[in-house]
Structures are given as structure tokens and as C-alpha cells.
């Protein structure tokens, strides 16, 4: 609460809150008002956060020479990576595990950053803790618990609690138990002792985040147990201390081997089919952490149907605060408009007004826990995020996790004013760059909801290397995007994979007809002929060509607009962003050229506007592809 009160012959500003974190949030709110030149003479501000859990998942591990999937950085197939003028684009880990428990001054600054936007928890390591030789499981050992206790001490004054990603097989890896079966009494006692050990050193420890039976991370399925049984075992160990378990609803692929063929055929279906039947089986201090969409951090995918379909289970939403699939921060992609669209989406779970934001807050289904988590890659670089403008993503995520009803335009202008200046042209130009950037990137990587992922791994063919480290490989991803000789997209309607049937009727109606389906999701839900005409009058193939070309044109415009701020922004930051925009333009041209040539070869239908561009080599075999 902020309030202007009379004092003597003048006035004073009172900052009050429900405990010390409330005072911290109030102080940062006041600073925000000062920096944005808001009126301060008659303050009457009273706020409370929308949800109890407002977390970030720091995507780091204990192995600095390996990426978050456990692969040696830059070593897969001898992968070639372009380098920036100022060195490597990949952020270096923020934590200096070899120096802890000695504290780096930046750890306190890190906590201040989170608290300044209302974030109250951080999972300090990424969810891949043992696969491919990763050693994150060691964080549960005594030497590392001492290091974690020091970190928690740096976070505590700012109301930020420390959480930990743990491996389901930790009893085996750490103390060589013969099993990690969640119903085994010895395993349950092991976890109870480990919880006691953690809370003895970190009294305000938040709890565990778990990735299980997913992408080679082990889980309860190995013991023919359900995920509810696995999560509840950990919840039982944490409950005496007030801790929570955040259990990721990210299961697909080989874990689905016992499910029907129609489920295995469509990855989009699999999380719902795996978890929906377990609704009501999770303990009250378990929160199912659900990715915002049914695939995996795609820029254009619909809301996960799990939201609204598990009314007896605590749910929180998992998103990401950057677009850097290869861990290289080269593209401007401000995600606040995407998050806002997701949070506002009406699932229809209990009729109109059943928005995702009401589900994850716990409000709609009267759940005791809920909230949000964002995967972040803050690193040990002076500006924290690598690409300077990506600071805005973390800022906007925190503000929306506190108040999902806040207008994105207002949040964006706040960040610009506090980061650069209150100069009208700066605010207008930088806000425009940010707000348009998500749609631009989506238009050259996922036009009309064309998902894949479309990017390849390993060594890119000639002409496909990118600064971002991800490159277009549509010819190897046809199974995912459904492109063939006669049409493109995946039929996920009732006549196709049946995925659409996982939504309540109200939400289903948004997507089930190509005539009414929003164009951003059209090819996610529908396989359509290239000559099918959209509501705009353009054909599918022409709409693909237009979006691929317009993304480059809009980036060129963004480059010129930023260039025009040269005398209004300091030289170092101006040059930094200009360099990144130049790289992004080069990347977007690669995507445009590869994708347009791919669709021309498949469809035989040229761009009606006869636009010229480079002609990368496309394998001849795709020209004969059919569907």
C-alpha cells in the first residue's frame, strides 16, 4: 500500500504491506512511479498479487561446459556457430558454484531484480539434472546445501524464496539405494530425511520442481506408479515444513508407449491424455506446472487444454522469457503480448469468463495454490540478459504474474521509461519495436501457426547458418508441419487427431472451423489446400509468402527506427541493439528464402508478387512429396 498522508504542515508517503516483502514491493512501486514521472502528490495505491506462486526457473546447471540438455556446448555434430562482434551470444551461468558459499555481490542484485517486479521465488537450477551426464542431482548433497543456504540468505531480504529442481532417482544417485519407487518405505524415509536436512539449513526453503519420465529424466513410470503417487511422496516429505512440489506436466514420446496409437501419433494430445485422468489425485501441496501450450515453448501454439480440465488439482502456468532455442540470444522477441493472449484466453471450463488467469491463480476452482513460472536465462553479463531489450521480458513477466489484468502497452512503456528515458520519441519508438517483435519472429518461423519445430540441429547446410543458432529445416520436419504437394498443416479436428476434443465446448468452437479459426493457429488445427482462401481473401500459399517477406520488411523498418534514436540513447547501448537487429535481419532472410523455396518446390505455386530473393538449395526429393 502507498498512501499520501498529512504530516505537520506538509505531507508524507506511507509504504505499508503484509510483512517485510510487502514493504519491499511497495518501495519498488514507488520508485517506478518516480522514474516514470507519475503524479505523487495524492497517492492512494492498494494492491495484492493475483497468485501466491510467482516464480522464475533459472535455466542453469552445475556443468558450465554443457547446455541445459547435457550436450557439450557447440559440440553436437561439430556445430558451426556464428560469433557476434562482442563475442559469444550464449549467456554464461550466473552462479559460481566453485566459489559458493562465498557470495558474489550480483546475487543480491539478482534478488532485487526479481523483487522489483513482484517475483517471490527462484528455482536455481534447470530441470534436467541427470541425463547425458548432468550432475544437478548433487545439489541435494551436504556440500551443495551449504552453498544453497548462502544463496537463500542473499535472497531472503527481498522476499525471494529458493527452490530446487531435483531428480526422481536422487536416492539412487546420492546414497545408492536400490530403488526410487515412491511407495517403497525406505525411499519415502530418504526423502523425509533430505527435506529435514534442507530446512535445517534453509528455514524458508520453497520446495521442489520435478521433471519426471520426460526426455530421459527418470520418474515413477519405471516402477509402474502414477505421477500423482510420485509427486505425493515428495509432498509428504515437504509438508511438515510448508514446502510445495511443482510437478511438470511435460510428458510425451516414449513414456506414452502404452497409450492408443491415435494418442502416440500427435504430441499435442499427450500431456492431456497422460494427466487428465489423475485429476484430484495430487496432494494439496502439489502444483501441476503446465506449459502454456501443448507442444514445447512454441511462439504460436494454442493454450494447453489442461487448463480448465483439472478442477481438483492445483495448476500453475509455465512460460519462457526469451526466444533462444539454441541458448543464443540474437533475436529481439518481446513475449508480453503472447503471455497476455494466453492469460486472457477463455477456456469455457465453467462457462464464459473461465480465463486461464483465473485458473492458474486458483480463483476459478477455489484451489489453495497456483501461479506462474518463467524459464529465464539471466547470465553473468553486465546487462543480465545478453540482448539488452530482453530485460523487458523479465520485467513484463513479473508485472503480469502480479497483475494479469495490467495492459501490456502500459507495462511496456514503464520499462522503456525506466530503462532509457521519458523522451516521447524514445518511448514511442522502443515500445513499438518491442510490441511488434513477437509477431515478426513468429511470422518467419511459424507463419499461420505452422509448427515443427522447424529448425534443425547440428551442422546447417550451406546458406542456412544463423546468428541465433537455429535454422530452417522444413524438409526434415514434414511430420510436424504437415506440408505436402497438395496442402499444409495438421488436422487436429475431430476428423483428424482428435486433439481439439480435449477443449471444453466454448474453447473448441474458436478453433474447429478454418473459417473462424484465428489465422495465427490455422495450420496448427487444420490441413488445408494451398489454394484455400482465408477470410482476408488471400490463399494459404500466398499468406505464407506474404508473412515470410513482411517479417524481413518489418525488421528493416525496426532497424531504421532504432537507428533514428542515435542522438537520444547512449552510444554503447544504441550500438549493441543495432548490432543485434542487423543479425536478426540476416537470420530472417535465411528463414524467408529457405521457406519460400520449400513451399514453391512443394506446391508449384509461385509468389503472386514475384518478389526476388536468394535461392538456397532445396533437396529435390521434396518436390515429389504428397499428402
N, C-alpha and C positions, 0 to 999 in steps of 0.2 A: 504494500500500500504506500502511495505517495500522497501527501496532503500538505497544502499551504495553510499555516495557522498563524494567527496574530501573536506577536511576541514583542512586549514593550511598545515602542512607538512604530514598529515595523512588522515584518513577517518572517517566518522561518519555514523550512521544508522538513517535514517529518517523514522518515522512512521507517516502516514497521512491517513485520512479517511473522509468520508462524514458525519461529525458531531462527537460528542463525542463517540457514540457507535462504530464507525469505528476505532477510536483511541484505544479503549479497545480491539476490535478484533485483531487489528494489534499487540498490545503489547503481547497478548496471543500467537499469531502466532510466534512471535519472541522467546518467551520463549520455545515454542515447538521445534523450530529449535535448540536452545541451548541445551535443555535436550536430544534430540536425536542425538546430535553431528553432525548436518548437517553443511556444509560449510557456513561461514558467511561473507567472505571477499568481495564478489561481489553480493550482494542481489539485485534482480530485481523481486519483487513479486507484482502482481496486481490481486486482487480478488474481486468478489462481490457475494453475496448469490444467490442461484438459485431461491428462492421463498421469498415472503415478510413475510409469517407467518411460524415461526419455534418454535413450542410450545411444552410444556410438560403439561400433565394433572396430577396434583398431586392427587393420589388416597386416599385422606384423608377425614374425615368428622368431624363434631363437637361432635361426640359421641364416645369417645375413648373405651368404653366397647362393641361397636358393630362393626361388619365387614362392608364392603362397601355396602352390600346388606341390612343392617339394622338388621341382626340377632345378638343376643348376642354372643360374641366370645367364641367358644368352647362349646356352649350350645345346638346346634341343635342335638336332639336325644341323648344328653349326649355324644357327640362325643369324642372318645379317641384320644389323640394326643401324639405321642412320643415326648420326650424332648431331646434337644441337651445337650452335656456336658457343654456348657456355657449358658444354659438357653433357653428361648423361641425363636423360629425361626421367629415368626411374628414381623415385624418391628413396632415400636411404632411411633405414629404420630409426625411429625416434628414441627407442630405448637402448641404453648402453648396458646390456646385461653383465658384461665383464667388469663394469665399474660399480654397479649397484652392490650394496646398499648406499654407497656414496651418491648423493643426489646432484644431478645436473640442474642448474637454475631454470632450464627450459621446461622442466616437468611442472613446476609451479605455474609458469606461463601457460602451459598446455591446459591445466585445470582452470585457469582464469578464462581462457578462450571458451571452454565448454560452458562454464557457469554464466558467462556473459550473455549466452543465448538460451539459458534455461535447461541445459543438459545436465542430468544428475547421475549419470553412471557411464563407465567405460569398461568394456571387455578389452583387456590389454593385449590379447593375442588372437590370431585368426583361428578359425575353426578346424583347419587341417593340422592335426597335432602329431600324427604318427606315420601317415602314408609316405611312401617313397623315401623313408629315412628321416623324416622330420622329427624333431625332438621336443616339441611343445609340451609333451606329457611330463617333462622334467620340472615344469613349473609347480607341480604338486609335491616336489621333494623339499626336504628341510632347508637346504642352501638357498633355493629359489624362493621359498616362502619368506625368508628373511629379506630378500630383495623386494618382494611384493609388498611386504609390510612398510618398507621405506617409501615406496611409491604411493601407497594408500595414505601415508602420513602427509605427503605433499598435496594430495587431492583433497583431503578432509576439510581444510578451512574454507573450501569453496563449495561444499555440499556435494561433491562428486564421489560416488562410491566405486570401488574397484570390484570388477567381476572377472571371471576366468573361463576361457574355453578349455574343456577337459576331454580327454579321450575315454571312450566307454571301456576300453581294455586297460585302463591305468593300473588296476590291481595286479595284472599280469606283468606289465612292463616295469613297474616300480618294485613290487615285492614278490614277484614270481609266483603269485597264486596260480593254481591250475586252471582256473576258470574266471570269467567275468559275468556269469549267469546272474541276472538280477534277483532271482528267487533263492539263490544259494545263501545260507545264513552267514557263512564266513565272508562272502563278498559284501553283504549288507553291513556287517560289523566293520569291515575295512573302510567303507565309505563314511560310516559314522565317526570312526576314529580320525579320518582325514579331515572331516568337517570340524571336529573339535580342535584339531591342530591349527587349522586355518583361522578359526575365530579366536583362538588364544593369542595369535599374533596380530590379527586384523579384526577387531571387535565389530566393525561396521562393514565387513565383507558382504558384497551383494549377493553372490551366488554363482551358479554355473551356466555356461552356454554349451550346448552339445549338438554336434553333427554326428549322426549315427546311421549306419547302414547306407552310406551315401558316398559315392566317389572314392571307394576303397578305405573309408574310415569305418571301423567295425562298430557293431551295435547289437541289440538284443536278438535280432533275427537269427544270429548264429546259434542261439540256444532255444530257438523256436518260441521266443517270448514276444509279446507285443511291445510297441513303443511306449504305450501307457505304462506297462509294467517296468520298463527300463527307466522312464522318467520318474515314476513314483518311488523307485528305490532311492534315487538321488534326492528327491524331495523329502523323503523320510529322514535322511541324514541331515539335511539343512534346516528342517522345520523348527527344531528346538532353538535355533539361533536367529530365526526370522529371515532366512535366506530363500531365494527363489531359484527355480530351474527354468531356463529358457531353452526349449527343445525345438530344434529346427525342423520344419515340415518340408524338408528338401530331400525327397526320396524318389528315385526313378531308375530306369535301366535294369541292371541285373537283379536288384532287390525285388523287382516285380515279376520274377520268373514264374511264380505260381499263379499269377493273375491271368484272366482270359486274354486271348490273342488280340481282341479289339482294344484292350487297355494297353497292352505292351506296344501296340502299333503307333500310339500317339502319346508322346511325352507330356503334352499339355494336360492329359487326363490323369496322370499317375499320382500326383500328390493328393488330389481329392479322393481318388479311389482307395488310396492307402490309408488315409487318416479319417475320412468321414465316418466310417463305422465305429471308430473309437471315441466318438463324442460322448462326453460325460464320464469317461473312464480315467481322466487325468486328475491328479490331486489339486487342491485349491492353490497350492504354491507352485504349480507348474503353469507356464505360459507357452503356448504353441507359437513359435516365431515363424510367420508365414511370409514368404517372398511376395512382393507386391503383385507379381504376375505369375502365370503357371509355368513359364519356361525357366529363365535364369537371367535376370537383370537385363532384359531387352529394352530398347528405347521405345518400342511400340508393341506392347502386348496388353491385352485387357487385364482387368483386375482378377486376381485369383478367385475362383468360385468357393474356396474355403471360407472366405469372409461372408458371413451370413448363414453358413450351413452347419456351424458347430456352436449352437447357442448355449450349450452346457460346458463349454471349455473356454478358458482364458486365452485370448488371442492378442498378439502384437504383430505389427507390420514391419517387414524388413525391406529396406531400400538401400540405395547407394548414393554417395555424394560426389561421384565423379564418373566420367566415361573414359576408362582407360583399360580395356580388357586385357592388354598385354602388360599392364603396370607402367606404361609410359604416357606421361601427361602432356600431350601435344595438341589436343583439340579443345577449343572453347565449347563447353556444353553445360549450360546452366539448367539444372533439373527442377527448379522450383515449380515451373508451370506443369511439368509432368506429375510431380507429387501432389499438387493441388487438384489436378484432374482425378487422380486415383482416390484421394481422401474424400472428395465430393461425390464420387460415384455412388449412385443409389442402387443397392443390391436388391431392394424389394423384399428382403428377408421377412420383414413384418409389415409389408405394405409400403406405400410411398413414404419417404423420409428415413429409410434404413441405410443411410450413407455409411461408407467404410469408416469414416472418422468416428462415428457413434458406436461402431462395433469394437474397434481397437481401443477406445477409451474405456470400455466396459459398460458404457451407459445403456446401450440398446438392450442388452441381455442381462443387465444387472450383475455383471461379473466383478469380483473383487480386485482383479489385476488386469492390466492392459497397457498398451503404449506403443512405442516405436523404437526401431534400431536402424542406424545407418552405418553401412560399411564405409570406413574412411581410410585414407592413406596419408594422413598428416605425416610429414617426414622431417628429417634433420636437415632442413634447408632454411635459409633465412626467412623466406616468406611462407613457410609451413607447407604449402600445397603444391609447389613446383610451378604450375601455371597460376600466376598471380590472381587472375579473375576467378579461379575456382575456390578462393576463400568465400566467395558469395554462396557457394553451395552449402558449406557447413553452416554459415550464418542463417540461410533460409531454412535449412532443415531444422535447426534448433528453434527458430521462431514458429514454424508450423507445428512442431511437436508440442510446443507450449500452447499455441492457439491455432488450430487448423482452420478457423474461420477468417484469419487475417488475410487481407488482399495481397496477392503476390506482387502486384505493382508497388504497393506501399512498402513491403519488405525489401524489395529490390532497391528502391530509391533510398531507403535508410542506409543500406550497405554502401551504396555509391557515395552518399554524403559523408559518411563516417570514414571511408577509405581514401577518397580523393578530395572532394571539396563540395561546397554548396553552390558552386557556379552553375547557373541554369543550363548552359550548353553541355557541360560535363555530365550533369545528372541526366539530362535528356538523352545524350548520345550513348553513354555507357549502359544506362538502363535498357535502351533499345537493343544494343548489342547482346546483352545478357538474355533478355526475354525472347529474342528470336533464335538464339543459338541451338536450343534443343531441337526445334523443328528442322533446322538446317542439317544437323548431323543425322537426324532420323531420315531425312529425305534422300541423303546419299548412301545410307547404309541399310535402311528398311523402308523404302517408299511404299505407300499404301499398306503398311503392315506386313511387308514381305520379310519374314523372319528366317532365321537359319540356325545358329548364327551364320552369316555369310562369309566371315573372314576365315582365312586359312592359317595354318601354323607351320612352323619350320621355315625352310628357305622359300621366299616368294619367287615366282617365275620372273623373267626379265620384264621390267617395266611395272612391277607391282609392289616394289618396296615402298614403305610409308614411314613417316616420322612416328606415327602412333604405334607402330609395331604390329598392327593388324591390317590385313589386306583382303581385297575381294577375291573369293574363290567360288563363284556361284556354280561352276560346273561340277564341283565336288560336293555340293550341298543340296542337290535337287530333291533328295528325300525330305528335306526340311522345308523348302520353299515351294515345292510342287510345280516348278516350271517344266513345261514340255513343249512339243511342237505346236499344240493347239491352244494351250492356255496356261494359267499360272495361279498359284495359291493352293491352300489346303482346305478341303471340305470338312469342316468341323461341325456341320449341322447334324440334325437327327438322321439324315440320309447318308452322312459321311462317318466320321469317327465317333459321333455322338457326344463330343465334348460339350457342346452348347447346352445339353440337357442337365449339366451339373449346376446351372444357374437357376435361381428362382424365376418364376414366370415373367415378372416385371423386367428383370435384367436381360433375360433371354430375348425378349421382344426387341431389345435395342439392336441385337446383332443378327437375328436369324434370317433376315431377308437382305439380299445385296442391294435392294432399292433403298432400304432405310439404314443399313449398317454404316456407321461413320467411316469415312474414307481412310482414316488412319489405321483401321483394323480390318479393312475389307478383305485383303488377301490372307489374313490370319484365319478368317472364318469361312472363306469361300474360294473354291476353284472356279475361275471364270475364263471364258474365251478372251483372247487378246482383243477381239473386236467388240466386246461387251461395252456398252456406253454407260458412263457414270451419270449421276444427276447433273453434273456440270456440262454434259454433252460430249466430253472427250472420251475416247476409247481407253481401255485399260492400258494398252501398249503405249499410247501417246501420253497418258498420265504418268507412266513410269519414266519415259524420256523427259518429259517436262520437269518433273521433280528432280531428276538427276542433274539436269542442266541448271535449273534455277538455284540449286544449292550452291553451286560454284559462283553464280552471278551474285547471290546474296552475300557470300563471303567476300567477294571482291568489293562490294559496297561497304561491308563492315570494315574491311581493311582501310578503305579511303576515309571512312568516318573517323576511325581511331587516329589515322594519320593527321586528320584535321585538328586534333586536340594537342598537337605538339607543344604549343605555347601555353597550354593550360594544365599540363601534368608534367611532373619532373622527368628529366631525360632518361634516367635509368629505368623507371617503370614503363615509360612510354615505349622505349626501345624493346624491352622484354616482351610486352604484349604484341607489338608489331611483328617481332620475330616469330612468335607462336602462330599468329594469324597467317603469316606467309607460309609456314609449314602446313597449316591446316588447308590452305588453298591448294597446295601441291597434292596433299592426300585426297582431297575431294575430287580433283581432276582424275586421279588414278581410279577412284571408285566410279566416277561418271563414265570414263572411257571403257573400262572393263565391263561394266554392267550394260551399257548401251550396246556394245558389240555383242555381248552374250545374248541379249534379247533379240537383236537383229538376226543373229545366226539361227536362233531357235524359231522365231516366228516368221521370218522372211518379210516382215513389215517394216519399212524404213521410217525414220523420223519424218513426220509430215512437214517439219520446219527446216529440214535439210541442214542442220547445224553441223559444222565441221569440228572435228576433234581428233586426237591421236587414235590409232587403231592397234591396240595391243593384240598379241596373238591369242586366239581362242581355239582350243582343241577342236579339230574337225568333227570328232565323234558326237559332239552335242547337236550338230545340225540335223542329225537323223533321230534325235530323241523324240519320244512320243509319250503321250499320256491320254 
